Amino acid sequence: MNELELIEHIRQLADGGTEGLLLGIGDDCAVVEKGGGMVWLLTMDTLVESIHFRRDWHPPELLGRKTVAVNVSDIAAMGGRPLFVLLSLGLPADFDPAWARQFMQGVIAACQEQGCLLIGGDTVCSPEQISLTLTVIGEMQKEQVLRRDTAQPGDTIFVSGPLGWSAAGLSLLQAEKTLADAAWRQLILAHLDPQPRVELGRFLAQTGLVHAMMDMSDGLATDLAQICKASKVGAVIKADLLPGGEKLAGAAALLNKDCTLRWMLSGGEDYELLFTAAEGDGERLKQAAAAQGWTIYPAGEISDGTGLKLVRSDGRIEENISFQGFDHFTKEE
């Protein structure tokens, strides 16, 4: 059983519904009626040492920031505003107090930047390794909520920024590069200190032009496949359109790997927004975003049928690239 199969099994078991629940398991956030035309957004994520981070290269303050960022990004994916945070902090019995203080400084700083407040949580002893679980509660107008299951054939696919930078940064860290290496600092920071796209997400929701949206945590091939599966459509990704490859090429050359496109398709942890809009609205959306200082990038189009296709730079077509990103329960990862 892989991660997606496990989530689907849990969703089926929990699919009872209750008054006030507008959207449950299967999207970036649960959506709950708040009243007055508003809804609550609720999300939770966990970072586990040796799976999501390593203490020897992830400074504690930046890890605190990332713990907040990856959760707040789910609120951004719906077009909402984060309000409150709950933190479960699992530390070894012999934890370093200085490390914990710096980690919490990062958590608080990130909360302040994102306009949310840490209001509670739990502290526990965790055998050997650190476990970090964060719950974020946000809000937004009910009529503006953006979901995964509303993409339509003919839509243009957009991404909000460069792809693959976090994966490249991780590879550089594994090759013993550090933030002190100025040439690679931007890529390494993309992995250590991602920036959730909250303001852009709220703007996109308010335009009324976006059909479907989610954030990108598992890589383009997996996250777009999630939208396609939920919306019962297919998609075509065009390699020449994907942003950020120029920066990746240097890292790939340094590491002597032909991995630029793989990073962009399946690297994961970019935390950019992935969204679709009607072909006729694409240019309007680009211009409206540019007027606010944001650049959004077309990456392909939604099609009839199922599955993802990739059109390579040389025109070759790969027929099925769906779900090629990170999966916690796939042994090959």
C-alpha positions as CSV (number, residue, x, y, z in Angstrom):
1,M,0.0,0.0,0.0
2,N,1.5,3.3,-1.0
3,E,0.8,6.7,0.6
4,L,-2.0,7.7,-1.8
5,E,-3.7,4.3,-1.3
6,L,-3.5,4.7,2.5
7,I,-5.0,8.2,2.4
8,E,-7.8,6.9,0.2
9,H,-8.5,4.1,2.6
10,I,-8.6,6.5,5.5
11,R,-10.9,8.8,3.6
12,Q,-13.4,6.0,2.9
13,L,-13.5,5.0,6.5
14,A,-14.0,8.6,7.7
15,D,-16.5,9.6,5.0
16,G,-19.5,10.0,7.2
17,G,-20.1,13.7,6.9
18,T,-21.4,16.1,9.6
19,E,-23.2,19.3,9.7
20,G,-21.0,22.2,8.9
21,L,-18.2,20.2,7.2
22,L,-18.0,21.5,3.6
23,L,-14.8,19.6,2.5
24,G,-13.1,16.8,4.3
25,I,-10.2,14.5,3.5
26,G,-8.7,14.8,0.0
27,D,-7.7,18.5,-0.4
28,D,-5.0,20.7,1.1
29,C,-7.4,21.8,4.0
30,A,-10.6,20.7,5.5
31,V,-13.3,23.4,5.1
32,V,-15.8,24.0,7.9
33,E,-18.7,26.4,7.9
34,K,-18.0,29.5,10.1
35,G,-21.0,31.6,9.4
36,G,-21.5,35.1,7.9
37,G,-20.3,33.8,4.5
38,M,-17.0,32.7,6.0
39,V,-15.3,29.3,6.5
40,W,-12.6,27.8,8.6
41,L,-9.6,26.1,7.0
42,L,-7.8,23.4,8.9
43,T,-4.6,21.6,8.0
44,M,-1.9,19.6,9.7
45,D,1.5,18.4,8.7
46,T,4.4,16.6,10.3
47,L,8.2,16.8,9.8
48,V,10.2,13.9,11.0
49,E,14.0,13.9,11.5
50,S,15.9,11.8,8.9
51,I,12.9,11.9,6.6
52,H,12.2,15.6,6.2
53,F,15.4,17.1,7.7
54,R,18.8,16.5,9.2
55,R,20.0,18.4,12.2
56,D,23.6,18.5,10.9
57,W,22.6,20.7,8.0
58,H,19.3,22.3,8.9
59,P,19.8,25.3,11.3
60,P,17.2,25.1,14.1
61,E,15.8,28.6,13.4
62,L,15.3,27.8,9.7
63,L,13.7,24.5,10.6
64,G,11.3,26.4,12.8
65,R,10.5,28.6,10.0
66,K,10.0,25.7,7.6
67,T,7.7,23.9,10.0
68,V,5.4,26.9,9.8
69,A,5.8,27.5,6.1
70,V,4.9,24.0,4.9
71,N,1.7,24.1,6.8
72,V,0.7,27.7,6.0
73,S,1.3,26.8,2.4
74,D,-1.8,24.5,2.6
75,I,-3.9,27.6,3.6
76,A,-2.4,29.5,0.7
77,A,-3.5,26.6,-1.6
78,M,-7.1,27.2,-0.8
79,G,-6.7,31.0,-1.1
80,G,-7.1,31.6,2.6
81,R,-5.5,33.6,5.5
82,P,-3.8,31.8,8.3
83,L,-4.9,32.8,11.8
84,F,-3.8,30.3,14.5
85,V,-1.2,27.6,15.0
86,L,-0.9,24.6,17.3
87,L,2.5,22.9,17.7
88,S,3.3,19.4,18.8
89,L,7.0,19.2,19.6
90,G,8.6,15.8,20.1
91,L,12.2,15.9,21.4
92,P,14.6,13.3,22.7
93,A,15.0,13.2,26.5
94,D,18.5,14.7,26.2
95,F,17.5,17.5,23.8
96,D,19.8,20.6,23.6
97,P,18.0,23.6,25.2
98,A,19.9,26.0,22.9
99,W,18.6,24.1,19.9
100,A,15.0,24.2,21.2
101,R,15.2,28.0,21.8
102,Q,16.5,28.7,18.3
103,F,13.9,26.4,16.8
104,M,11.1,28.3,18.6
105,Q,12.5,31.6,17.6
106,G,12.1,30.5,14.0
107,V,8.5,29.3,14.6
108,I,7.5,32.6,16.2
109,A,9.2,34.7,13.5
110,A,7.5,32.8,10.7
111,C,4.1,33.1,12.5
112,Q,4.6,36.8,12.8
113,E,5.5,37.1,9.1
114,Q,2.5,35.2,8.1
115,G,0.1,37.0,10.4
116,C,-0.8,34.0,12.5
117,L,-0.5,33.3,16.3
118,L,0.8,30.2,18.1
119,I,-2.0,29.5,20.6
120,G,-1.1,26.0,22.1
121,G,0.0,22.5,21.4
122,D,1.9,19.7,23.1
123,T,5.5,18.8,24.2
124,V,6.5,15.2,24.4
125,C,9.6,13.0,24.7
126,S,10.3,11.3,21.4
127,P,12.7,8.3,21.3
128,E,16.0,9.3,19.7
129,Q,14.7,11.7,16.9
130,I,12.7,14.9,16.6
131,S,9.1,15.0,15.4
132,L,7.3,18.2,14.6
133,T,3.6,18.4,14.0
134,L,1.8,21.7,13.2
135,T,-1.9,22.5,12.9
136,V,-2.9,25.7,11.2
137,I,-6.4,27.2,11.3
138,G,-7.3,29.8,8.7
139,E,-10.3,31.5,7.3
140,M,-11.7,32.9,4.0
141,Q,-14.9,33.8,2.2
142,K,-16.9,30.7,1.5
143,E,-17.5,31.6,-2.2
144,Q,-13.8,32.0,-2.9
145,V,-12.5,28.6,-1.7
146,L,-10.3,27.0,-4.3
147,R,-10.3,23.2,-4.6
148,R,-8.4,20.5,-6.4
149,D,-11.4,18.9,-8.1
150,T,-12.5,21.8,-10.4
151,A,-10.0,21.8,-13.2
152,Q,-11.6,21.8,-16.7
153,P,-10.4,20.5,-20.1
154,G,-8.8,23.4,-22.0
155,D,-7.5,25.1,-18.9
156,T,-4.0,26.5,-18.9
157,I,-1.8,25.1,-16.1
158,F,0.1,27.7,-14.1
159,V,2.9,27.6,-11.5
160,S,3.8,30.5,-9.2
161,G,7.6,30.2,-9.4
162,P,10.7,28.1,-10.2
163,L,10.4,24.3,-9.9
164,G,13.0,21.9,-8.6
165,W,15.0,24.4,-6.6
166,S,14.4,22.7,-3.2
167,A,15.3,19.3,-4.6
168,A,18.5,20.8,-6.1
169,G,19.3,22.4,-2.8
170,L,18.9,19.1,-1.0
171,S,21.2,17.4,-3.5
172,L,23.8,20.2,-2.9
173,L,23.5,19.7,0.9
174,Q,24.0,16.0,0.4
175,A,27.2,16.9,-1.6
176,E,28.4,18.9,1.4
177,K,27.7,22.3,0.0
178,T,26.4,24.9,2.6
179,L,24.8,28.3,2.8
180,A,28.3,29.7,2.9
181,D,28.6,28.7,-0.8
182,A,27.3,31.9,-2.4
183,A,26.8,30.3,-5.8
184,W,24.3,27.8,-4.3
185,R,22.8,29.8,-1.5
186,Q,19.6,30.5,-3.3
187,L,18.9,26.8,-4.1
188,I,19.9,25.7,-0.6
189,L,17.6,28.3,1.0
190,A,14.8,27.1,-1.2
191,H,15.1,23.8,0.7
192,L,15.9,25.1,4.2
193,D,13.6,28.1,4.3
194,P,10.7,27.9,1.7
195,Q,8.4,30.8,1.4
196,P,4.6,30.1,1.4
197,R,2.6,32.0,-1.3
198,V,-0.2,33.2,1.0
199,E,-0.7,36.7,-0.5
200,L,-0.6,35.4,-4.0
201,G,-3.0,32.6,-3.1
202,R,-5.5,35.1,-1.6
203,F,-5.2,37.3,-4.7
204,L,-5.8,34.4,-7.1
205,A,-8.9,33.4,-5.1
206,Q,-10.3,36.9,-5.2
207,T,-9.9,37.2,-9.0
208,G,-12.5,34.5,-9.6
209,L,-10.5,33.4,-12.6
210,V,-8.9,30.3,-11.1
211,H,-10.6,26.9,-11.5
212,A,-8.5,24.6,-9.3
213,M,-5.4,25.1,-7.1
214,M,-3.1,23.3,-4.7
215,D,0.4,23.8,-3.3
216,M,3.4,21.8,-4.5
217,S,4.9,19.6,-1.9
218,D,5.5,16.3,-3.7
219,G,6.6,17.5,-7.2
220,L,4.8,18.7,-10.3
221,A,4.2,15.2,-11.7
222,T,2.5,14.0,-8.5
223,D,0.7,17.2,-7.5
224,L,-0.7,17.8,-11.0
225,A,-1.8,14.2,-11.1
226,Q,-3.7,14.8,-7.9
227,I,-5.6,17.7,-9.5
228,C,-6.3,15.5,-12.6
229,K,-7.5,12.5,-10.6
230,A,-9.8,14.7,-8.4
231,S,-11.1,16.6,-11.5
232,K,-11.4,13.5,-13.7
233,V,-9.2,15.1,-16.4
234,G,-5.8,14.6,-18.0
235,A,-2.9,17.1,-18.5
236,V,0.0,17.9,-20.8
237,I,3.1,19.4,-19.4
238,K,5.5,21.3,-21.7
239,A,9.1,21.0,-20.6
240,D,10.2,24.2,-22.4
241,L,7.7,26.2,-20.3
242,L,8.8,25.1,-16.9
243,P,10.5,27.9,-14.9
244,G,13.8,27.8,-13.0
245,G,15.8,25.4,-15.2
246,E,18.7,27.8,-15.9
247,K,19.6,28.0,-12.2
248,L,19.3,24.2,-11.9
249,A,21.6,23.5,-14.8
250,G,24.7,24.8,-12.9
251,A,23.9,22.6,-9.9
252,A,23.4,19.6,-12.1
253,A,26.7,20.2,-13.9
254,L,28.5,20.5,-10.5
255,L,27.0,17.2,-9.3
256,N,27.7,15.6,-12.7
257,K,24.1,14.6,-13.0
258,D,21.6,14.9,-15.8
259,C,18.8,15.7,-13.4
260,T,17.4,19.2,-14.2
261,L,14.1,18.0,-15.7
262,R,13.7,15.3,-13.0
263,W,14.2,17.9,-10.3
264,M,11.5,20.1,-11.9
265,L,9.0,17.2,-12.4
266,S,9.4,15.2,-9.2
267,G,11.7,17.0,-6.8
268,G,9.1,18.1,-4.3
269,E,9.0,20.7,-1.5
270,D,8.8,23.7,-3.8
271,Y,5.7,25.0,-2.0
272,E,4.8,27.1,-5.1
273,L,1.1,27.2,-6.1
274,L,-0.1,25.0,-9.0
275,F,-3.4,26.2,-10.5
276,T,-5.5,26.2,-13.6
277,A,-7.6,28.9,-15.4
278,A,-9.6,29.0,-18.6
279,E,-7.4,29.5,-21.7
280,G,-9.2,32.8,-22.4
281,D,-8.5,34.1,-18.9
282,G,-4.8,33.2,-18.8
283,E,-3.5,36.4,-20.2
284,R,-5.8,38.5,-17.9
285,L,-4.6,36.5,-14.9
286,K,-0.9,37.0,-15.9
287,Q,-1.4,40.8,-16.3
288,A,-3.4,41.1,-13.1
289,A,-0.7,39.2,-11.1
290,A,2.1,41.3,-12.8
291,A,0.3,44.5,-11.7
292,Q,0.7,43.3,-8.1
293,G,4.3,42.3,-8.5
294,W,4.0,38.6,-9.1
295,T,5.0,36.5,-12.1
296,I,3.1,33.4,-12.9
297,Y,4.2,30.8,-15.4
298,P,2.2,28.7,-17.8
299,A,3.3,25.0,-17.7
300,G,0.9,23.2,-20.0
301,E,-2.8,22.5,-20.3
302,I,-5.6,20.4,-18.9
303,S,-7.0,17.8,-21.4
304,D,-9.7,15.3,-21.7
305,G,-9.0,11.7,-20.6
306,T,-6.7,10.8,-17.8
307,G,-3.1,10.8,-16.8
308,L,-0.2,13.2,-17.5
309,K,1.8,13.5,-20.6
310,L,5.2,15.3,-21.0
311,V,6.2,17.1,-24.2
312,R,10.0,17.3,-24.1
313,S,12.1,20.0,-25.6
314,D,12.9,17.9,-28.6
315,G,9.2,17.2,-29.2
316,R,9.2,13.6,-27.9
317,I,6.1,12.8,-25.8
318,E,6.2,10.6,-22.7
319,E,2.8,9.1,-22.2
320,N,2.4,8.7,-18.5
321,I,4.4,10.6,-15.9
322,S,1.8,10.7,-13.2
323,F,2.7,10.3,-9.5
324,Q,6.5,10.4,-9.9
325,G,7.1,12.5,-6.9
326,F,7.9,11.6,-3.3
327,D,5.9,8.9,-1.5
328,H,6.6,8.0,2.1
329,F,5.9,4.4,1.6
330,T,7.6,3.7,-1.7
331,K,10.8,1.7,-1.0
332,E,12.6,3.1,-4.0
333,E,12.5,6.5,-2.4
